[in-house]
Amino acid sequence: MKTTHPVIIGIDTHKATHVAVAIDTQCTRLAVLSIPTNPKGYLELERWSRSLGQVVAFGIEGTGSYGAGLSRSLVAQGHNVIEVTRPNRQLRYTQGKTDSLDAEGAARSVLSGQATARPKTQTGHSEMIRHLKIARDTAVKSRSQAMVTLKTLIINAPADLRDALDQIRGKVALIRHIAAFRPGDINSPVASAKAAMRALARRWLSLHEETIEHDKELERLVTERAPELMASHGIATLTVAEMLILVGDDPTRICSESAFAKLCGVCPIPASSGKTHRFRLNRGGNRQANAALYRVAIVRMRSHQPTLAYVKKRTRDGKSKSEIIRCLKRYIVREIYSQLCVPKSAQIAA
């Protein structure tokens, strides 16, 4: 069904199939298509959409998960792709839920202007940093679990074994000593304890080496992308990595400093009513990025002279410590935004 009006395609994504619904700018539903999640299916979707008329945008749910492959394919073909959040729960409750209804809702979100965000490209440095940071974070978590379990086994070990291990000083020395155990046949509680401890100690050492390798690669990639930010006081590799992941490979996606602050969850939320005019703490945004900003603020409050002077001034003004930290996080966002999102030519002109 070809139309003379511009067409908008909404897509509900899943692991095995995607469902697309086409509407025109008059809100008329034109057609529905289901495709497999592979390159052949993506080409079929493009041919189908062109047969309907002039396509002005594709609204896709889950561009960072199940819809990532389709989103990359459409962007590579020069199409306008819009990231759509999941449908409103109240609307789902009143109107029901099917894949085609979700896809139509995505298209209507684009048409109404409710959805405007462009998806991340997932093809450059930021995506490489994201992959390595995921592996690094899981390695650190597993390493911590191995250490906690190892300490529990040591506490509950037979008395002679526990007393011998208590004489060893230093965490790494203790782990290397345990990793060298030779329990022999498992025919006593001492042998089984040694076998379990050795397995955990070797796991910890392996994960420790893996973490070190990831840290080296992350530092190299982050330094290549944001060398000036790496030189800032209190901002280390993992903080910059978290910010680069948030920004993505196309910084122009973030239209302003205020938008970046909202992404980080450090912008105040209006909570006024009647004669009461106030703002409340923002608990939204990317919480990992928010936590990274908090760490930078704490470090600077300990050893950064301009920050110490600012804290002293704001304390005299009657601000609490938590309020001062929120102000500092907003200033840190401004610094990061100017380094990652503002073109170098604009910085020079300013």
Steps between C-alpha positions, in 0.01 A plus 500: 500500500689804375411840642573856394560603862839451673533165677629413845598143589475380860684181593460273804820295536551149635774241498375294203262734316420869462150633434462821299189716458476786250287808555477824304500855636118487515529221764362243255630148549629375166656155537668249733811289438687237702864431413776272634787663688769455236639702205252341262213613720643853524514525117143372478388770744672772299345387171157477664527848651603655168199343329268691736622850407742758637629375836599788728600300811530159661401485868669199661465360851814355657768650276758402763390135523285293261466789256873582483567307178198643319582851619859477370378364167245779447743775605758361256239531224450867585160473669384718789483270803335611827538318831164429665454411866258229606126588488330666794377237748164671541440492125593132491252434780213677324576402139660158540829377364609326180815535294314693230344735758844567649643566154214736417555676833866549409402657168247730669763608755721615214210673324393689814856613574512313832792290374787706359823333616743358250645156582867442571696388196682218689781494242786701652723554803214533748361160406846345538532661844153373596589141408823505701339670799225239515762222504707689758204567732388138496857384568528736799165380636596134464841571657332657803267203534794261483682693775195511729445126457869427557500697826193307613673169431808614693288596800322162495811293419644241741688669784853399395449622142337823613780576747763440232327737257460767769877532518525620138493879457375670185198414289689411183762297691221304668324431171820388327579272793153343482519469120811283544320247726529132410204341677551151356212254529182644648470270800484746793350842581848654483554367146155613382551844655837535328351394165216751526733778616746430221224518238379835634852641531587405142170646382580827681847518344362433154232767539756742643720461192197540275402822678850643461494428125160664460618804697801542270286485185239733646766754595642491147160545332386769741824697468471492120143634515520753788860587597409840649234352724739231622730778624225660713528475878306208647385361164645155434473240225176335611322833545592614149407157363155524661447846350615393154258207510221738596582751226559240228694545178280788381516784758256709295224272631517705822369843406595698811679498832163480678410188301830340600436590864160333475659188351732488803215556745642823648239753386239613757140391447224760555269397786297817554133515589286800592700736719782249538788545257776242528711245313562139591795267450514332159508121544486431127766502233794264466581391855850372413588841359346667804710283732814587300426872545454445873843337525661791316328749733620314812859483374503871419352588840804335659792631297395759238562855622237679282242244614601537865455877469159451337389259775609750767306781333183296452518375859502862619190554284321232701514214249518143630765255387256309279384824336860604436576162341200539269627843394849361441362217286325756282827693451684177419234420237568841342873421482442156349245631250741765376768236442290222344204665329610848390691504167861618527432787259225631729732477802768702319248763389370532856 
